[in-house]
Amino acid sequence: MTRSHFHPVLLALFCLVCPDFGWAQQDVPIAFTAPHIGSVRLHPEGAPLGGPFLELNGEAPLVLKFDDLSEDWPDYAWTMVHCNADWTEFSDLRDWDYIDGWAPERLDQVDASFGGSVPFAHVTTAIPSRGVRPKRSGNYLLIVHSDGDPDDVVLMRRFIVYEQLADVDIVSRRPYEADKVPTHQRLEVEVTLPPGHRWSAPMRDIRLTALRNVDWTQGGYAVGASLVRGDDVRFDQDAQLTFSGSDRWRSADLKSLSYLAPGIAAIKESVSGDGPLWRIALSPDASRRFRLQTSRPDLKGAYTVHNDRFDDVELTSDYLEVTFSLEHKDFGDVPPVYVFGALTGWAIDPAFRMAYQQESQTYTLTTRMKQGWYDYRYVTLDGGSAHAFEAEHAGTPNRYTVFVHAPAQDGYDRIIGMESQTFN
């Protein structure tokens, strides 16, 4: 199977599932999830809240987990496509240049759920797996499709493979612009290149990607250096290193069905016998745009699967029918609003677009979610703003991850360093 076979498929899917949101310029999809696929997670082994970042030839793999709710026994395979540094296109490498093994590889670790009202098959695999591993660092798109039918794509997620060659130091500073001091966070990054490196023009060759949490839509890409002194490269002038602090994430505690956790308005049993047995109404949310910073701890936008009944949470956590509601009484202004976070694959997913109820002046969304703890926030694409319903505070805790990009000898994009740091 060649990489080029996927190009028309991916581009067609991207046009269908990703709206024209002007504040994210990448052309490689952030995520795609078929309607019968649920609870997708891609994280380092043993770190369920970690980002999809994998050290090349490192000891800790990534773990992919998802559920198939189609009631048919799943038969899927996975592969990956190498992308360029700013996610604007696929790289020119061929499969055999970056894949060690035979791809696609069949996903054969499948288990049946039990104890819940919604049956599903739980699929999991490690990346690298037994037969497929990346040979080069860089940006990758993970693709899951029906085994034997690469056109039937059911799942796509981004992940990053890095090498730890350069030393990276991240410092948080006040923004340069006075009006952003109360609301934004600025990064300064110092990169020390490895001894004997081959980059004769670091000011031109070395670039950064900077992510706040795992939010691909708000990342800084192809960030250029501001100063080079010997093997030290400094990044502190690019506007892409200044991020909105935003506010703490909203949360939904869906672990228990025996009591009303904070933020849960109602738990009801369905009488229809069709679909989830349990219906959960979250407490109505209001815009926090002009409110003081909240202090409740969060998961930096991530989520975990859990329930308070059984130990094997992946197979026993039930799927629930969950309703979000957001009050919006700004007369005459009804922008499109989406629920956003790791639960949407860190993408603006049309399946999570809310409907506006004119009579109650409230946005609502009802969707299926597996039991657990979820972080989420509301975003709107109106006027290019991603934070119309959330406040901006410089003191909000955020985790920043920086990747150092450099050209390899054969021209492909190589990631030679990575560092993560939580501020505040």
N, C-alpha and C positions, 0 to 999 in steps of 0.2 A: 504494500500500500504506500503510495507516494504522498508527500505533503501537499502537492499541488491539487490532488483530488479534492481536498477540503475547501479550497478557496471559494468557489462559487456558492457552496453550501453555507459557509460561515457568513459571507457577505449578504446572502439572501436572508438568513436568520437575523442578522444585525438590523437590516432595514425593517424587518417585521416587528422585532421585540424591543428595539431601543429607539425612543423618541428623539427628536432633534433638540437636545438640551445643549444650548450654546455654551454652557460653562464647562463642558468636558470635550476636549478636542480629539480624543483618541478615536481611531477607526477600528481597532481590534476590539471585539466585544468584551465588556467587563464580565458579564455573566449571562447565561441562558439556562432556564429551568423549564422542562416540559411540565404540563399541567398535572401529570400523574406522578411526578417526582417530588418528594418532600424532605425537609430537614437535612439539607446539604451542608456538610462541614468539611473543610480542608485545613488542617492545622498540624503543627509538629506533634509527633508522638509524645504523649505525656503532658502536653501543654494545650488543652482544649480552647484556651482563650488567645492563643498565639496566632500570628499572621501566617499566611501560606508562603513561608520563606525557608528554603532548603539549602544547606551548605553542600557544595559539590564534593562527593566522596566522603561526606560526613557520616557520623554514626547514628544520628537521629533522623529517621525518615519523616515524611509527611504522611498523614492518615486521611484518606478520603472515606466519608461515610454518607450514605443517603438511603432513603426509603422509596420503594416502588409500591404505589397504592392502586395499581391497575387490577389487582386480583389475579394477574397472570404471573407465572413464575418467571423472573427476569433472566434475560440472556444478553448480557452486555459485554462490550470490550472497551478498552481505553487506549488513548494515544496522546501525544502532545505535539505542539507546533512551536517552533522557535520564532520569537518576534523581535523587532528592533527596540532601541532603548526607550523611545517615547510612546510605544504602542500604536504608532500610526500605520504600521503595515507588518506583514510577516517578513522575516529575514530571507536572504537569498540562499541560505544553507539548505542542503538536501537532507532527507531523513537520516541517512547513514552518517552525516556529518555530526549530528547532535544526539542520536539515539544509539545506545549500546543494547543490542538485543533485537527481538522481533516484535514490531508493533503493527497493528494493535494487539493487545493482550487481553484475553478473556477474563472477565470478572467472575470468579467461581466461588468466592467466599460469600455465601448468601444464607441467611437464617430467617425463619418464619417467626412473626410476632405471636404473642399469646396473651390472653387476659384482657384485651381491650375490645372496644366496640367496632373499631376500624381495622381490618386485617391489612397487613403490609409485609413485604419482604425487605429485610435490611441487608444492604450491600456494603461491603467495606474492602479496602485494599490499602497496601502501603505503597508509597512512591519515594524511592525506587521500589519496584516489585521484584519478584523472582526473575522475570524475564525481560524487563524493560527498565533502563535507567538513563538519565541524561549524561552525555559525555562532556558537555560544555556549559559554562555559566551563561546567564542571560535571562530575559523575560520569556515566559512560556504560557501557552494557552492549553489547558487540559480539556480534552474532548472525550465524552462518553457517548457511545452510539450502540445501536443494536449489533450484536455479533453477526458479521457477514454482510451488514448493510450500513456502510459508513454515511450514507445520506440520511439515515434515521437518527439524527443527533438528539439526545435527550438532556444533555448536561454540558455546560462549559463553565470553566472557572480559570481565572488568572493565577499564576504562581511565579515565584522568582527563585532562581538558582544562583548562588553567589559563591565566590572564592574569598577566603580571608587572607589576603596578601598584604593589603595596605592597612595602616592604622588610621582609625577614624575617631575624631573627638567632636562631640556636639555640645554647644552651649546655648542656653536661652538668653536672649537680650531684649531690651525694650525696642519697639518699632521706631524707625526713623521719623515717621510722620506723627506729629503731636496728636492729631485727632484719633489715631489708632492705638495710642498707649493704653487706654482703658479697656480695649476690646480685642486686641490682637497679640500674637506671640511671634517673635522673630528668632530664627536660628542663625547661628554662626557655626561653620563647619571647617575643621582643620584636618586635612588628609596628608599623611606621611607615606609617600610611595615606597615600595619595597626596594632594598639595596640592589643595585645593578639593573634597575628597570630599563626598558628600551624606549620609553616615551620621551623623545627629544624636545617636544613642544607641549608640555603639560597644560599650558594656558589654552591651547586649542584642543588637545586630545582628551583631557579629563573632564567629565561631566557628572552631575549628581541627579539622582531622583530622591525626592523627599516626600514621605507620606505621613499624614496625621492619622494615627490609628491605622486602619486599613482602607481608608476612604480614597479609592482610585479617582473619584470625580474631582477631588480637591487637591490632588498631588501637584508637586512642582517637578517638572520634567525638563531634561536637557539644561540644567542649571549650570551656567558657566562660572569659571574661576575669576576671582578679583585680584589675586596676588599669587605669585610663585617665588619662593625663596629656597633654592637648592631642591631638595626632595619634598619640601612642604608646599602644599597647595591650599590656598585659603578661599573660602566661599562666604561672602557676607554682604554683597551688594545687590544681588538679584532679588527683584520684587517677589519672585515665587517662593522665597524663603520666609515670607511673612504670611502667617495663617490667621484666620479668624479663630479665636479661642472657643467660640460657640458656648454652649451651656452643657451641663451634665446631661447624660442621656435619660430619657424617660424609661420606665421599666414595667414589665408585666410578669408577675409571679404566678405561673400556671402549674406549679408543682403539685398542689393538693386540690382535691375535689371535695374535701370534707369541711372546709371552712373558707370564709371570705378573707383572702390575704389583702394587705393594703393595695389599693388601686383596682380591686375587683368589685364591681357593683352588684353582680348577680351571677349565680350558678344555677342552671336549670337542666333537668333531664328532658331529652327530646321524646315526644310521644309518637313521632312518625315512624320510627323504626328504620329510617333510611338515612345513611350517613352517620356522622358522629352522634354518640349518645348524649354527650355533654355540650351545653351551650354556655359560653362565658361572655358576659358583657363587662368590658373594662369601664372604669369610672370615666366620665366625660373629661377630656382635656381642654385646656384653654391656651391661647397664645401666651408665650413667655417672652415675647420680643422686648417688652419694656419692663421686665421684672428683675428683681435682684437675683444674684446667682444662687442656685439651689445647692444644698450640701449633701444630698443623699449619694452614697457610693454607687458607682456603676461599673459596667464591664467593658467600657470603651467601645460600645456598639456591638459587642459580641453576644452570643447566647449559648446556653448549655441545655442539654436534655436531662431531665430528672423527674422522678415522682417519689412520693412518700409511702408507696405501698410495697414495692418489690426491689430487689437488689439489681437484677439484670435490666437496667433502665432503658437500654437501647431497644429491647424487644417488648418490654411491658409498659412503656409510657404510651398513653393513648393519644389519639388525635382528637382535637377539640374544635368546635366551631366558635371562633373568637370574633367579637365585634369591637372595633375601635371607633371612637367618636371624638371629634374636634370641634369645639364651638368657634364660630366665625360670624361675628355680627357687624363686620365692616360692609355696610350697605353699598351695593353696586359693584363691589370688587370680589369676584369669585374665581380665583386662579385655579389651575389644576394642582391638586395636592396628592402626595404619595407618602405612604409609610416607608421608612428607609432604615437600613442597617444591615448587619450580617444576615438577618433573616431574609433579606431580598437579594443576597449575593453581593452586597455593596453596589448594586446597580439600581437605576430607576426602572423598576419592573412594572409594566402595565397591569399585571395581576394585582398589584398593590395600590392602584390608583383609587382614591376615595370618591364617593358620590356625594354631591351637595344636596341636602334636604332643605328646600327653600322655606318651608313652613317653620321648621325648628331652627333654621340658620346654623346647621351643623353638618360637617362632613362625616360620613360613616363608611366603614369598610368591614365586611364580614369575610373571614377566610379561615382555612384549616391550619392549625398549628399543633405541633407535638408538645406534650407536657414538658415544662422546663422553665427556665428564667430567661427572659428576652429583654434586651435593650433595643430601643427604637427611637426615632424622631420623625418629625413631619417636615417635608421639604416641598417647595413649589418651584416650578420652572418659569413662572411669570416674570418677565423682565430679566431672566438670567439669574435670579436670586435663588440660592439653595437654602436660605435660612430665614425666610420671612416669618416663621412661627416660633423660632428659637432665638433667645437672646445671645449676645456676644460678650464674653468676659475674658479679660487677660488672665484671670486667676483660675480658669477651668483646668483641671488635670487632663492632659493629653499625652499620648505616647507617640513619639516621632521615630520613624525609621528612615535611615539614609543609606542609599546604595551608590557606590562609586563605579562609574562606567568608564571603560577605556577600550580603544580598538585593538583587536588581536592582530597578529601578523598577517592573517589572511583576510582581514577587514571586518569580520563579524564583531558584534557588540559583546564585550566581555565585562562581567561585573567582578571587580577585584577587591571589594571591601564592603562591609555592612556594619552598621551600629544602630542600636535602638536605645532610646532614653525617654523616661517619663518625667515630665516637668510639672511642678505644682503638686 
